[in-house]
Amino acid sequence: MKNSLRNAVLLLAVLLLPVMRALAQVPATDTPEMADTLRQNGKIYVVVAVIAVVLTGLLVYLISLDRKIGRLERELKD
């Protein structure tokens, strides 16, 4: 088990190392241009609202799933 975990971590490191080196060569800009454009057009609020709705939906789904699992666990105990 330890050897397979170690092999998996080593394989992941070997596969990610070239990607990380390639990303390090990309020139960094001082300001994100897309965010500035969205902010100027007032559409940044739409992006924030969509992200908030998606995260809220995920949270509600997880809470309902937890309740269902809890109910099933109680039924199995009884």
Sequence and secondary structure as in RCSB ss.txt:
>XXXX:A:sequence
MKNSLRNAVLLLAVLLLPVMRALAQVPATDTPEMADTLRQNGKIYVVVAVIAVVLTGLLVYLISLDRKIGRLERE
LKD
>XXXX:A:secstr
 HHHHHHHHHHHHHHHHHHHHHHHTS   SS HHHHHHHHHTTHHHHHHHHHHHHHHHHHHHHHHHHHHHHHHHH
HH 
